[in-house]
Amino acid sequence: MEPELRQMRYFVAVAERRSFTRAAEDVYVAQQALSQQIKALEDTLGVRLLDRTSRRVDLTPAGAAYLADCKRVLSAAGRAARHARAVAAGEVGKVRIAYTVTAAYETLPALTAHLAERAPRLKVETREIFAADVCRMLRDERCDLALAPGTGYPDGIARQTVRREELRVAVGDRHPYAGAPAVELAGLRGETFQLWPREMAPGYYDAVAGACRAAGFEPVLDETASGSNAWAGIAAGRGVNLVVASLARQLPRGITLVPLAKPVPVLRVDAVWRAEHPHPAVPRVLAGCAELWPGETSGGAVSAPPG
């Protein structure tokens, strides 16, 4: 039978106070109960730790050695408890955040910098993915949370809107709208949109197509548009697209972003995670988003597609 941490705490209290009466007050137990626990500890160890007289309590040589060890054990136990609580609270450990290109230039950098300040012992690993891969990455446990354009998700996948980012019109430098102070979205009727296929980026596709429909027209799509090919088409004057405003920081050569006239359409950015057994840091990440973009977080933890 090994000594209990409680008995070690009692022993340290008696050894430091050199008094059962004062030690009992410190640890909030009756003096008789404290004396019984110290006696039980000595019986367990098979050594006498204290020399007791009517006037004082002294440490034996074994007691002095045991006192130093008890302090180390209790300190380690305290650290272990604090570490376990910190991990459970998402303040310590590692969280893997996947993200799509729409979150790459503003949302993700702002969030990781904020977490580094608010939870410095939480290591954040990031990787860029296609929006179509979000569910698979989460289910395969290859990431703990993803930042992606808002869309519906199947059962077992939870999501929460964390921010909304304004859309801009991406045009070639020689396009008639290049350099305009603002463009009416309805003015893009008849333009060819260099929009990725919906299966690659459903949330982004729906945001762009939905904005066009709200402006009164169905977008004409270049079915071959994909990745760098879409940017090349815009730069060459073969079409336009709606992109998040933060992409202005990393635009390919030959492309300009033009603001849209009010009401400006937005892209909803969602945090997405496994509904069952979520990573302990998910609440910490969501809290960070709420601190960065107050008033934009909405939707709660939804685990099924809307409508």
VEXPA-35654 format. One record per residue (C-alpha): residue number from 1; y, z, x; residue in one letter; chain. Coordinates in nm, 3 decimals, decimal comma. Example, Ala and Ser with C-alpha at 12.3 -4.5 7.8 and 13.67 -1.06 7.14 Angstrom:
<nodes>
[node 1; [-0,450; 0,780; 1,230]; "a"; "A"]
[node 2; [-0,106; 0,714; 1,367]; "s"; "A"]
</nodes>
This chain:
<nodes>
[node 1; [0,000; 0,000; 0,000]; "m"; "A"]
[node 2; [0,340; -0,103; 0,136]; "e"; "A"]
[node 3; [0,667; 0,086; 0,089]; "p"; "A"]
[node 4; [0,895; -0,033; -0,191]; "e"; "A"]
[node 5; [1,249; -0,154; -0,133]; "l"; "A"]
[node 6; [1,366; 0,119; -0,368]; "r"; "A"]
[node 7; [1,207; 0,384; -0,147]; "q"; "A"]
[node 8; [1,372; 0,230; 0,158]; "m"; "A"]
[node 9; [1,712; 0,248; -0,012]; "r"; "A"]
[node 10; [1,653; 0,612; -0,100]; "y"; "A"]
[node 11; [1,550; 0,691; 0,256]; "f"; "A"]
[node 12; [1,857; 0,521; 0,403]; "v"; "A"]
[node 13; [2,080; 0,718; 0,166]; "a"; "A"]
[node 14; [1,924; 1,051; 0,268]; "v"; "A"]
[node 15; [1,925; 0,960; 0,638]; "a"; "A"]
[node 16; [2,291; 0,861; 0,635]; "e"; "A"]
[node 17; [2,412; 1,151; 0,421]; "r"; "A"]
[node 18; [2,177; 1,406; 0,582]; "r"; "A"]
[node 19; [2,161; 1,567; 0,240]; "s"; "A"]
[node 20; [1,932; 1,517; -0,058]; "f"; "A"]
[node 21; [2,204; 1,639; -0,293]; "t"; "A"]
[node 22; [2,469; 1,392; -0,179]; "r"; "A"]
[node 23; [2,215; 1,109; -0,145]; "a"; "A"]
[node 24; [2,093; 1,167; -0,501]; "a"; "A"]
[node 25; [2,451; 1,129; -0,623]; "e"; "A"]
[node 26; [2,493; 0,807; -0,425]; "d"; "A"]
[node 27; [2,181; 0,639; -0,569]; "v"; "A"]
[node 28; [2,217; 0,786; -0,919]; "y"; "A"]
[node 29; [1,881; 0,964; -0,942]; "v"; "A"]
[node 30; [1,787; 1,326; -0,988]; "a"; "A"]
[node 31; [1,747; 1,520; -0,665]; "q"; "A"]
[node 32; [1,389; 1,615; -0,751]; "q"; "A"]
[node 33; [1,296; 1,251; -0,816]; "a"; "A"]
[node 34; [1,459; 1,148; -0,489]; "l"; "A"]
[node 35; [1,266; 1,412; -0,297]; "s"; "A"]
[node 36; [0,942; 1,296; -0,458]; "q"; "A"]
[node 37; [1,008; 0,933; -0,360]; "q"; "A"]
[node 38; [1,081; 1,027; 0,003]; "i"; "A"]
[node 39; [0,759; 1,232; 0,013]; "k"; "A"]
[node 40; [0,567; 0,937; -0,133]; "a"; "A"]
[node 41; [0,720; 0,709; 0,132]; "l"; "A"]
[node 42; [0,611; 0,942; 0,412]; "e"; "A"]
[node 43; [0,263; 0,963; 0,264]; "d"; "A"]
[node 44; [0,244; 0,583; 0,248]; "t"; "A"]
[node 45; [0,351; 0,547; 0,610]; "l"; "A"]
[node 46; [0,147; 0,843; 0,729]; "g"; "A"]
[node 47; [0,439; 0,980; 0,932]; "v"; "A"]
[node 48; [0,709; 1,242; 0,886]; "r"; "A"]
[node 49; [1,050; 1,077; 0,868]; "l"; "A"]
[node 50; [1,269; 1,380; 0,807]; "l"; "A"]
[node 51; [1,286; 1,738; 0,926]; "d"; "A"]
[node 52; [1,407; 1,946; 0,634]; "r"; "A"]
[node 53; [1,563; 2,293; 0,655]; "t"; "A"]
[node 54; [1,752; 2,492; 0,398]; "s"; "A"]
[node 55; [2,080; 2,387; 0,557]; "r"; "A"]
[node 56; [2,034; 2,028; 0,677]; "r"; "A"]
[node 57; [1,815; 1,723; 0,703]; "v"; "A"]
[node 58; [1,745; 1,564; 1,041]; "d"; "A"]
[node 59; [1,568; 1,243; 1,138]; "l"; "A"]
[node 60; [1,248; 1,259; 1,336]; "t"; "A"]
[node 61; [1,207; 1,001; 1,617]; "p"; "A"]
[node 62; [0,990; 0,797; 1,379]; "a"; "A"]
[node 63; [1,257; 0,836; 1,111]; "g"; "A"]
[node 64; [1,532; 0,710; 1,341]; "a"; "A"]
[node 65; [1,329; 0,401; 1,427]; "a"; "A"]
[node 66; [1,238; 0,343; 1,064]; "y"; "A"]
[node 67; [1,602; 0,377; 0,956]; "l"; "A"]
[node 68; [1,709; 0,085; 1,175]; "a"; "A"]
[node 69; [1,424; -0,130; 1,044]; "d"; "A"]
[node 70; [1,498; -0,035; 0,683]; "c"; "A"]
[node 71; [1,858; -0,148; 0,719]; "k"; "A"]
[node 72; [1,745; -0,486; 0,852]; "r"; "A"]
[node 73; [1,488; -0,527; 0,573]; "v"; "A"]
[node 74; [1,735; -0,430; 0,299]; "l"; "A"]
[node 75; [1,999; -0,662; 0,443]; "s"; "A"]
[node 76; [1,749; -0,950; 0,450]; "a"; "A"]
[node 77; [1,639; -0,872; 0,094]; "a"; "A"]
[node 78; [2,000; -0,881; -0,019]; "g"; "A"]
[node 79; [2,058; -1,215; 0,150]; "r"; "A"]
[node 80; [1,741; -1,357; -0,006]; "a"; "A"]
[node 81; [1,850; -1,246; -0,352]; "a"; "A"]
[node 82; [2,198; -1,392; -0,309]; "r"; "A"]
[node 83; [2,054; -1,719; -0,178]; "h"; "A"]
[node 84; [1,814; -1,749; -0,472]; "a"; "A"]
[node 85; [2,096; -1,690; -0,719]; "r"; "A"]
[node 86; [2,318; -1,941; -0,541]; "a"; "A"]
[node 87; [2,045; -2,208; -0,551]; "v"; "A"]
[node 88; [1,985; -2,140; -0,921]; "a"; "A"]
[node 89; [2,360; -2,172; -0,981]; "a"; "A"]
[node 90; [2,376; -2,505; -0,797]; "g"; "A"]
[node 91; [2,600; -2,366; -0,524]; "e"; "A"]
[node 92; [2,348; -2,411; -0,239]; "v"; "A"]
[node 93; [2,086; -2,672; -0,154]; "g"; "A"]
[node 94; [2,088; -3,049; -0,184]; "k"; "A"]
[node 95; [2,171; -3,273; -0,477]; "v"; "A"]
[node 96; [2,114; -3,651; -0,474]; "r"; "A"]
[node 97; [2,374; -3,849; -0,667]; "i"; "A"]
[node 98; [2,320; -4,218; -0,738]; "a"; "A"]
[node 99; [2,614; -4,432; -0,844]; "y"; "A"]
[node 100; [2,702; -4,784; -0,950]; "t"; "A"]
[node 101; [2,979; -4,992; -0,797]; "v"; "A"]
[node 102; [3,218; -4,900; -1,078]; "t"; "A"]
[node 103; [3,213; -4,538; -0,954]; "a"; "A"]
[node 104; [3,218; -4,623; -0,584]; "a"; "A"]
[node 105; [3,590; -4,634; -0,505]; "y"; "A"]
[node 106; [3,745; -4,349; -0,703]; "e"; "A"]
[node 107; [3,504; -4,144; -0,914]; "t"; "A"]
[node 108; [3,244; -4,071; -0,647]; "l"; "A"]
[node 109; [3,484; -4,004; -0,354]; "p"; "A"]
[node 110; [3,693; -3,769; -0,568]; "a"; "A"]
[node 111; [3,384; -3,583; -0,691]; "l"; "A"]
[node 112; [3,219; -3,542; -0,351]; "t"; "A"]
[node 113; [3,545; -3,418; -0,196]; "a"; "A"]
[node 114; [3,588; -3,171; -0,482]; "h"; "A"]
[node 115; [3,233; -3,040; -0,446]; "l"; "A"]
[node 116; [3,277; -3,003; -0,070]; "a"; "A"]
[node 117; [3,574; -2,776; -0,141]; "e"; "A"]
[node 118; [3,433; -2,580; -0,436]; "r"; "A"]
[node 119; [3,066; -2,562; -0,329]; "a"; "A"]
[node 120; [3,068; -2,607; 0,052]; "p"; "A"]
[node 121; [2,704; -2,500; 0,090]; "r"; "A"]
[node 122; [2,584; -2,769; -0,152]; "l"; "A"]
[node 123; [2,482; -3,083; 0,038]; "k"; "A"]
[node 124; [2,551; -3,403; -0,156]; "v"; "A"]
[node 125; [2,351; -3,717; -0,075]; "e"; "A"]
[node 126; [2,467; -4,043; -0,235]; "t"; "A"]
[node 127; [2,323; -4,392; -0,278]; "r"; "A"]
[node 128; [2,445; -4,701; -0,461]; "e"; "A"]
[node 129; [2,218; -4,852; -0,726]; "i"; "A"]
[node 130; [2,231; -5,105; -1,008]; "f"; "A"]
[node 131; [2,293; -4,956; -1,352]; "a"; "A"]
[node 132; [1,963; -5,107; -1,467]; "a"; "A"]
[node 133; [1,781; -4,880; -1,221]; "d"; "A"]
[node 134; [1,928; -4,549; -1,343]; "v"; "A"]
[node 135; [1,640; -4,444; -1,570]; "c"; "A"]
[node 136; [1,372; -4,543; -1,321]; "r"; "A"]
[node 137; [1,542; -4,360; -1,036]; "m"; "A"]
[node 138; [1,572; -4,044; -1,244]; "l"; "A"]
[node 139; [1,217; -4,056; -1,379]; "r"; "A"]
[node 140; [1,075; -4,121; -1,032]; "d"; "A"]
[node 141; [1,281; -3,822; -0,910]; "e"; "A"]
[node 142; [1,452; -4,038; -0,649]; "r"; "A"]
[node 143; [1,789; -3,903; -0,758]; "c"; "A"]
[node 144; [1,902; -3,592; -0,944]; "d"; "A"]
[node 145; [2,205; -3,733; -1,124]; "l"; "A"]
[node 146; [2,366; -4,074; -1,160]; "a"; "A"]
[node 147; [2,722; -4,192; -1,226]; "l"; "A"]
[node 148; [2,716; -4,512; -1,428]; "a"; "A"]
[node 149; [2,901; -4,697; -1,706]; "p"; "A"]
[node 150; [2,841; -4,531; -2,042]; "g"; "A"]
[node 151; [2,560; -4,672; -2,252]; "t"; "A"]
[node 152; [2,265; -4,553; -2,459]; "g"; "A"]
[node 153; [1,960; -4,405; -2,287]; "y"; "A"]
[node 154; [1,603; -4,337; -2,400]; "p"; "A"]
[node 155; [1,465; -3,995; -2,487]; "d"; "A"]
[node 156; [1,430; -3,769; -2,186]; "g"; "A"]
[node 157; [1,753; -3,889; -2,027]; "i"; "A"]
[node 158; [2,064; -3,678; -2,084]; "a"; "A"]
[node 159; [2,418; -3,803; -2,040]; "r"; "A"]
[node 160; [2,774; -3,681; -2,063]; "q"; "A"]
[node 161; [3,095; -3,878; -2,036]; "t"; "A"]
[node 162; [3,293; -3,744; -1,741]; "v"; "A"]
[node 163; [3,592; -3,978; -1,731]; "r"; "A"]
[node 164; [3,739; -4,304; -1,857]; "r"; "A"]
[node 165; [3,890; -4,561; -1,624]; "e"; "A"]
[node 166; [4,129; -4,836; -1,727]; "e"; "A"]
[node 167; [4,020; -5,198; -1,694]; "l"; "A"]
[node 168; [4,220; -5,471; -1,522]; "r"; "A"]
[node 169; [4,192; -5,851; -1,520]; "v"; "A"]
[node 170; [4,052; -5,995; -1,198]; "a"; "A"]
[node 171; [4,188; -6,345; -1,136]; "v"; "A"]
[node 172; [4,211; -6,582; -0,842]; "g"; "A"]
[node 173; [4,531; -6,577; -0,640]; "d"; "A"]
[node 174; [4,624; -6,921; -0,782]; "r"; "A"]
[node 175; [4,554; -6,833; -1,144]; "h"; "A"]
[node 176; [4,858; -6,859; -1,375]; "p"; "A"]
[node 177; [4,830; -6,485; -1,448]; "y"; "A"]
[node 178; [4,830; -6,381; -1,080]; "a"; "A"]
[node 179; [5,138; -6,169; -1,021]; "g"; "A"]
[node 180; [5,212; -6,118; -1,391]; "a"; "A"]
[node 181; [5,334; -5,766; -1,478]; "p"; "A"]
[node 182; [5,078; -5,744; -1,760]; "a"; "A"]
[node 183; [4,848; -5,969; -1,960]; "v"; "A"]
[node 184; [4,751; -5,960; -2,326]; "e"; "A"]
[node 185; [4,373; -5,943; -2,344]; "l"; "A"]
[node 186; [4,379; -6,197; -2,627]; "a"; "A"]
[node 187; [4,541; -6,437; -2,381]; "g"; "A"]
[node 188; [4,207; -6,463; -2,201]; "l"; "A"]
[node 189; [4,050; -6,641; -2,496]; "r"; "A"]
[node 190; [3,880; -6,955; -2,365]; "g"; "A"]
[node 191; [3,854; -6,824; -2,008]; "e"; "A"]
[node 192; [3,509; -6,812; -1,851]; "t"; "A"]
[node 193; [3,408; -6,455; -1,771]; "f"; "A"]
[node 194; [3,220; -6,404; -1,446]; "q"; "A"]
[node 195; [3,025; -6,116; -1,597]; "l"; "A"]
[node 196; [2,694; -5,987; -1,465]; "w"; "A"]
[node 197; [2,398; -6,025; -1,704]; "p"; "A"]
[node 198; [2,358; -5,734; -1,945]; "r"; "A"]
[node 199; [2,015; -5,643; -1,809]; "e"; "A"]
[node 200; [2,176; -5,565; -1,472]; "m"; "A"]
[node 201; [2,466; -5,354; -1,601]; "a"; "A"]
[node 202; [2,439; -5,283; -1,974]; "p"; "A"]
[node 203; [2,720; -5,028; -1,999]; "g"; "A"]
[node 204; [2,966; -5,241; -1,804]; "y"; "A"]
[node 205; [2,868; -5,557; -1,994]; "y"; "A"]
[node 206; [2,914; -5,384; -2,329]; "d"; "A"]
[node 207; [3,254; -5,244; -2,227]; "a"; "A"]
[node 208; [3,387; -5,587; -2,127]; "v"; "A"]
[node 209; [3,235; -5,776; -2,419]; "a"; "A"]
[node 210; [3,344; -5,504; -2,661]; "g"; "A"]
[node 211; [3,703; -5,515; -2,533]; "a"; "A"]
[node 212; [3,714; -5,892; -2,583]; "c"; "A"]
[node 213; [3,575; -5,865; -2,936]; "r"; "A"]
[node 214; [3,828; -5,593; -3,018]; "a"; "A"]
[node 215; [4,097; -5,841; -2,905]; "a"; "A"]
[node 216; [3,963; -6,097; -3,150]; "g"; "A"]
[node 217; [3,746; -6,332; -2,946]; "f"; "A"]
[node 218; [3,395; -6,373; -2,811]; "e"; "A"]
[node 219; [3,396; -6,404; -2,431]; "p"; "A"]
[node 220; [3,266; -6,725; -2,276]; "v"; "A"]
[node 221; [3,017; -6,619; -2,010]; "l"; "A"]
[node 222; [2,906; -6,782; -1,687]; "d"; "A"]
[node 223; [2,534; -6,716; -1,711]; "e"; "A"]
[node 224; [2,491; -6,766; -1,336]; "t"; "A"]
[node 225; [2,738; -6,493; -1,237]; "a"; "A"]
[node 226; [2,587; -6,217; -1,024]; "s"; "A"]
[node 227; [2,725; -5,998; -0,746]; "g"; "A"]
[node 228; [2,914; -6,184; -0,475]; "s"; "A"]
[node 229; [2,862; -6,508; -0,668]; "n"; "A"]
[node 230; [3,081; -6,370; -0,949]; "a"; "A"]
[node 231; [3,360; -6,280; -0,706]; "w"; "A"]
[node 232; [3,337; -6,625; -0,548]; "a"; "A"]
[node 233; [3,373; -6,786; -0,890]; "g"; "A"]
[node 234; [3,688; -6,586; -0,964]; "i"; "A"]
[node 235; [3,842; -6,660; -0,624]; "a"; "A"]
[node 236; [3,769; -7,030; -0,671]; "a"; "A"]
[node 237; [3,942; -7,035; -1,009]; "g"; "A"]
[node 238; [3,625; -7,085; -1,212]; "r"; "A"]
[node 239; [3,682; -6,779; -1,429]; "g"; "A"]
[node 240; [3,808; -6,423; -1,466]; "v"; "A"]
[node 241; [3,663; -6,080; -1,533]; "n"; "A"]
[node 242; [3,756; -5,728; -1,640]; "l"; "A"]
[node 243; [3,698; -5,465; -1,373]; "v"; "A"]
[node 244; [3,791; -5,100; -1,322]; "v"; "A"]
[node 245; [4,135; -5,043; -1,174]; "a"; "A"]
[node 246; [3,997; -4,859; -0,871]; "s"; "A"]
[node 247; [3,839; -5,182; -0,743]; "l"; "A"]
[node 248; [4,188; -5,282; -0,631]; "a"; "A"]
[node 249; [4,112; -5,088; -0,312]; "r"; "A"]
[node 250; [3,822; -5,315; -0,217]; "q"; "A"]
[node 251; [3,899; -5,656; -0,364]; "l"; "A"]
[node 252; [3,752; -5,962; -0,192]; "p"; "A"]
[node 253; [4,003; -6,200; -0,040]; "r"; "A"]
[node 254; [4,159; -6,444; -0,285]; "g"; "A"]
[node 255; [4,145; -6,214; -0,589]; "i"; "A"]
[node 256; [4,423; -6,024; -0,765]; "t"; "A"]
[node 257; [4,406; -5,750; -1,029]; "l"; "A"]
[node 258; [4,652; -5,779; -1,316]; "v"; "A"]
[node 259; [4,724; -5,491; -1,560]; "p"; "A"]
[node 260; [4,641; -5,535; -1,927]; "l"; "A"]
[node 261; [4,898; -5,480; -2,199]; "a"; "A"]
[node 262; [4,849; -5,180; -2,427]; "k"; "A"]
[node 263; [4,619; -5,076; -2,577]; "p"; "A"]
[node 264; [4,444; -5,089; -2,241]; "v"; "A"]
[node 265; [4,063; -5,099; -2,267]; "p"; "A"]
[node 266; [3,869; -4,845; -2,064]; "v"; "A"]
[node 267; [3,526; -4,813; -1,910]; "l"; "A"]
[node 268; [3,345; -4,490; -1,990]; "r"; "A"]
[node 269; [3,182; -4,329; -1,686]; "v"; "A"]
[node 270; [2,880; -4,114; -1,765]; "d"; "A"]
[node 271; [2,690; -3,856; -1,565]; "a"; "A"]
[node 272; [2,320; -3,910; -1,635]; "v"; "A"]
[node 273; [2,029; -3,680; -1,552]; "w"; "A"]
[node 274; [1,675; -3,582; -1,651]; "r"; "A"]
[node 275; [1,686; -3,382; -1,973]; "a"; "A"]
[node 276; [1,372; -3,189; -1,881]; "e"; "A"]
[node 277; [1,386; -2,969; -1,570]; "h"; "A"]
[node 278; [1,731; -3,083; -1,456]; "p"; "A"]
[node 279; [1,839; -3,012; -1,100]; "h"; "A"]
[node 280; [2,011; -2,671; -1,070]; "p"; "A"]
[node 281; [2,327; -2,837; -0,939]; "a"; "A"]
[node 282; [2,380; -3,056; -1,248]; "v"; "A"]
[node 283; [2,600; -2,794; -1,422]; "p"; "A"]
[node 284; [2,803; -2,751; -1,101]; "r"; "A"]
[node 285; [2,856; -3,130; -1,077]; "v"; "A"]
[node 286; [2,955; -3,152; -1,445]; "l"; "A"]
[node 287; [3,195; -2,861; -1,399]; "a"; "A"]
[node 288; [3,348; -3,043; -1,103]; "g"; "A"]
[node 289; [3,401; -3,352; -1,318]; "c"; "A"]
[node 290; [3,567; -3,142; -1,589]; "a"; "A"]
[node 291; [3,797; -2,987; -1,328]; "e"; "A"]
[node 292; [3,890; -3,329; -1,188]; "l"; "A"]
[node 293; [3,935; -3,510; -1,519]; "w"; "A"]
[node 294; [4,023; -3,246; -1,780]; "p"; "A"]
[node 295; [4,023; -3,374; -2,134]; "g"; "A"]
[node 296; [3,811; -3,679; -2,050]; "e"; "A"]
[node 297; [3,471; -3,510; -2,055]; "t"; "A"]
[node 298; [3,301; -3,555; -2,391]; "s"; "A"]
[node 299; [2,976; -3,619; -2,567]; "g"; "A"]
[node 300; [2,780; -3,313; -2,457]; "g"; "A"]
[node 301; [2,431; -3,351; -2,320]; "a"; "A"]
[node 302; [2,293; -3,638; -2,527]; "v"; "A"]
[node 303; [1,931; -3,737; -2,466]; "s"; "A"]
[node 304; [1,890; -4,033; -2,700]; "a"; "A"]
[node 305; [2,080; -4,359; -2,750]; "p"; "A"]
[node 306; [2,364; -4,346; -3,001]; "p"; "A"]
[node 307; [2,325; -4,511; -3,338]; "g"; "A"]
</nodes>
